[in-house]
Amino acid sequence: MPRSAKNVSQAPTDPAGIRNIFGANLRQLSSDFPSIAGLCRDLGINRTQFNRYLSGESFPRPDVLHRICAFFGKDARILLEPVDSVPDGNAELLNHPAIRDFIGANSTKVPEEIVPSGLYRFSRRSFVDDTMAVLGMLLVFREDGYTFLRGYEAKDAMEQQGLPTDGPSREFRGIFLLQEEGVANIAARRGSITCSYQFLSRFPAMDGHFLEGYSARSVRETIRSRRVERTVYEHIGHNRQSIRWTAREGGLIPAEKLPRFHQRLLRMDEAFR
């Protein structure tokens, strides 16, 4: 019996059971967000009513359920099945017959030895300020055979572009794809219609796992800004000293404040173009 059919056959049929399943799923989906109040604003749902969904006291009207499912990228089975068993609507996009022989399953099989899971310290030259660089952290994680990344844009970099600086607005996520000489990733902020593309390859270093390459963003180039800059990833794992230092010093910073090896890989001694 297919997994989905088995789960449906075991799904609750009474209203209280459905409310409880939905409430548990919604609590799990909401746990990734720093603020329930902010999530309610993004969803356009009254906070009191949202709390009733979370507690299993009620479930939403069809139009509200559709809004919730679209926001989280799930379908209406979150009323009946544990959320972990409900695939995302686009989970098989890369294996669509139109592209699977070109960008298919093999491209998503990114080995741990090339891109280990865990925390990374990343840096790049600023796209808009020749004297500055961006330093931050991101998480690489694996689910369902895919390799994903998740991080937050620097607040001051967002401010410089006139963009909101709250957590949900700053968060970005992406997916890695295996390339002939390294890896690529495509990432975007939530709801954004622009994205970034990065190509990275392993740089042999005795004191750590480094990837170097470039970042490109999907915007027009202007006199004051560029679309492509060199980029460095450093796998820091559970190195508390590196994590604390990056959390404290990261953001849009003078280029000379970058870690020395990052400066070297970014070729900071070369003149800006």
TARA-V252737 format. One record per backbone hydrogen bond with DSSP energy under -1.0 kcal/mol. NH is the residue of the N-H (numbers start at 0). CO is the residue of the C=O. E is the energy in kcal/mol with one decimal. If there is no record, write none. Layout:
# TARA-V252737
NH;CO;E
NH;CO;E
This chain:
# TARA-V252737
5;1;-2.4
6;2;-2.5
7;3;-2.3
8;4;-2.2
9;5;-1.2
10;7;-1.3
17;13;-2.1
18;14;-2.6
19;15;-2.1
20;16;-2.4
21;17;-2.7
22;18;-2.7
23;19;-2.5
24;20;-2.5
25;21;-2.7
26;22;-2.2
27;23;-1.9
28;24;-2.7
29;25;-2.2
32;29;-2.0
38;34;-2.0
39;35;-2.6
40;36;-1.9
41;37;-2.3
42;38;-2.2
43;39;-1.7
44;39;-2.0
49;45;-2.6
50;46;-2.2
51;47;-1.4
52;48;-1.6
53;49;-2.4
54;50;-2.1
56;51;-2.1
57;51;-1.2
64;60;-2.9
65;61;-2.3
66;62;-1.6
67;63;-2.3
68;64;-2.8
69;65;-2.6
70;66;-2.0
71;67;-2.2
72;68;-1.0
73;68;-2.3
77;74;-1.7
78;75;-1.8
79;76;-1.8
80;76;-2.9
84;81;-2.0
85;82;-1.4
90;87;-1.7
92;89;-2.0
94;91;-1.3
95;92;-1.9
98;95;-2.1
99;95;-2.3
101;98;-2.2
102;98;-3.7
109;107;-1.6
113;110;-1.0
114;110;-2.2
117;139;-2.7
119;137;-2.6
120;233;-3.0
121;135;-2.6
122;231;-2.1
123;133;-1.7
124;229;-1.0
125;131;-2.1
131;128;-1.6
132;252;-3.0
133;123;-3.0
134;250;-2.3
135;121;-2.3
137;119;-1.8
138;149;-3.2
139;117;-2.5
140;147;-2.1
142;145;-1.7
145;142;-2.4
147;140;-3.4
148;173;-2.0
149;138;-2.0
150;171;-2.3
152;169;-2.6
157;153;-2.0
158;154;-2.7
159;155;-2.0
161;158;-1.7
162;157;-2.7
169;165;-1.7
170;166;-1.6
171;150;-2.8
172;187;-2.2
173;148;-1.9
174;185;-1.7
175;146;-2.9
176;183;-3.1
177;106;-4.0
178;181;-2.8
182;199;-2.9
183;176;-2.7
184;197;-2.1
185;174;-1.7
186;195;-2.1
187;172;-2.3
189;170;-1.0
191;188;-2.1
195;186;-2.7
196;215;-3.2
197;184;-2.4
198;213;-1.8
199;182;-3.0
200;211;-2.4
202;209;-2.8
210;232;-2.7
211;200;-2.6
212;230;-2.3
213;198;-1.8
214;228;-3.3
215;196;-2.9
216;226;-2.0
217;194;-2.4
218;216;-1.7
225;126;-2.0
228;214;-2.2
230;212;-2.2
231;122;-2.6
232;210;-3.0
233;120;-2.5
234;208;-2.7
235;118;-2.0
236;118;-1.6
238;235;-2.8
239;237;-1.2
242;238;-2.4
243;239;-3.0
244;240;-2.4
245;241;-2.4
246;242;-2.4
247;243;-2.1
248;244;-2.9
249;245;-2.3
250;134;-2.6
252;132;-2.7
254;130;-1.7
256;253;-2.2
257;254;-1.5
262;258;-2.2
263;259;-2.2
264;260;-2.4
265;261;-2.4
267;262;-2.5
269;266;-2.0
